[in-house]
């Protein structure tokens, strides 16, 4: 059901720094779930460069844009690495039709062979560094997945060696599943901060969560207080400074309008974390092809070459993934990838 007009608000100032001046950045609508056909505008703050949505759904109304089939609520297997390799072919007649006949002449074996050589030269240490960050450094550690979406990553954390895994989510149904799986679970709300003591968590994970929050600075400050001395923080975010955002604009898959109410650049995210007193801040730029594939898919949908519900299938097209790998790798090397990860520690 279309959310009512009175559930939409316009902002007179940047929600992060309070600056009144901004400029229009990208106009978007709910391409993924098509719950609302209305157009929303992303603006870039002239003060802190935050990209934020205005007009936008109110905090009370945003839940209507998260249907039951929303991706993070599904129970697909999860691991430390956030990008999944494509595993299944799809009908080539239904994928990237405009360029398909020409590009498919390259062939999957040829594309794999070329990329195999390039991977030696353009070596990617992303997986290794992230796995090292998550490796338990002593027994008895406690990990929190803030905005967990399901119990799957918590199960993975226990396999990694964490003694306790804590799941926090907006959805009471998700929290019930977390508890049923034997983990500690909390609904995100005012009571959370009383339930989780300051200094009690050794590693906090926010995997594509911060961009959904209406009060990100306050939440980050609360979470930083919950980190134990020497505790670690991992934030994964879509990158509004990415080459894909520049190329695809409103068709950029990671825009995810209107669920993404704020988009943080790597520089702005670093500043927020350092202002909280966290140290050893490291930025990792992820080489990921599935967002490029789905952004291409939105273009195909707009041209009538794909049905509206087919965009997710493109991330499983093996040849498309191989063809997108080189631009995705170059973007990561330039610090302009679709997704970036910030790692930090509490002194």
Residue, then its C-alpha position, 0 to 999 in steps of 0.5 A: x500500500x502506498x504510504x500516505x503523503x503526510x508520512x513524507x518530510x522535507x529537511x531544511x538543513x543537513x541532518x549530520x552537520x546542520x548546514x542549510x546549504x545543499x545542492x541536488x545530487x540524484x533523483x530516485x524512486x523505489x526501483x527495487x521493490x516499487x512500493x512507492x512510485x513517488x520521486x525523492x531527491x538526494x542532496x549533497x551538503x555544502x558543509x560536510x558533503x553528506x548525501x542525504x534524502x530530502x524529501x524522505x519518508x519519516x522515521x515512523x513511516x520508513x518501515x513500510x518500505x521494508x517488505x518481507x522479501x527484503x534481501x537482508x531478511x532472507x536466510x542465505x548463508x553468510x560469511x566474512x566476505x560480503x561479496x558472493x561469487x556468481x554461482x548459477x547461469x541465467x538465460x542470456x536472452x533475459x540478461x543485458x540484451x543491448x550489449x549481450x550479443x557482442x560481449x558474449x562472443x568473448x566467452x566465459x573461458x576467455x574472460x576467466x583466462x584474461x582476468x586470471x592473469x590480471x588478478x596476479x598483477x592487480x592483487x586484491x588483499x581485501x578478503x585476507x585483511x578482513x578475515x584477519x580483522x575478524x580472527x579472534x585475538x583471545x578466548x571469550x570474545x563477544x561480537x555484536x552484529x548491529x542490524x543483523x537481518x537474520x541469525x546467519x552471520x551470528x552462526x558464522x561468528x560462533x564458528x569463527x570462535x567468538x564465545x557470544x554473538x549478539x544480534x540487534x535488529x529493527x524487526x522483532x521477527x528477526x530478533x525472535x529468530x536470533x534468539x531461537x538460534x541460541x544467540x543473544x538478541x535485542x530489538x533496536x530501540x531505547x531499551x537496547x542501551x540499558x540491556x548492553x553495558x558500556x565496554x562489554x562488546x569486543x567487536x561490533x559489525x555494521x554491515x550496510x546499516x548506517x545508511x538506513x539510520x535517521x540518527x547515525x551519529x548518536x547510534x555510532x556514539x552509543x556503540x563506541x561506548x559499548x566497545x571494550x578497551x581494544x575492541x574493534x569496529x567494522x562499518x561497511x557502506x555504499x560509496x556515493x563517491x564511486x565511479x558507479x554512482x557517477x556512471x549510473x546516477x539514478x540507476x546506481x543499484x546502491x542508491x536503494x531509494x528511499x531506504x538509504x536515507x544518508x550516504x557517507x563518503x569514505x572521508x566523512x565516515x573516517x571523520x565521524x569515527x575519529x571524532x568518537x576517539x577510535x584509532x587505527x582507522x583503515x579504509x578498504x575498498x571492495x572489488x565487487x561486481x554484482x552492484x555493477x551488474x544490477x545497475x546495468x539491469x536497471x538500465x535494461x528495465x528502463x528500456x523495456x528489455x528486462x521485466x522489473x523483477x529480473x534485476x537480482x538475477x544479473x548478479x548471478x551471470x558469470x560472464x557479466x561478473x567476469x566482464x565487470x571485474x576489471x572496471x570494479x578492480x580499477x575503481x577499488x584501486x582508485x578508492x572509488x569502488x561501489x562499497x567500502x569498509x572502515x575498520x577501527x579500534x578503541x584504544 
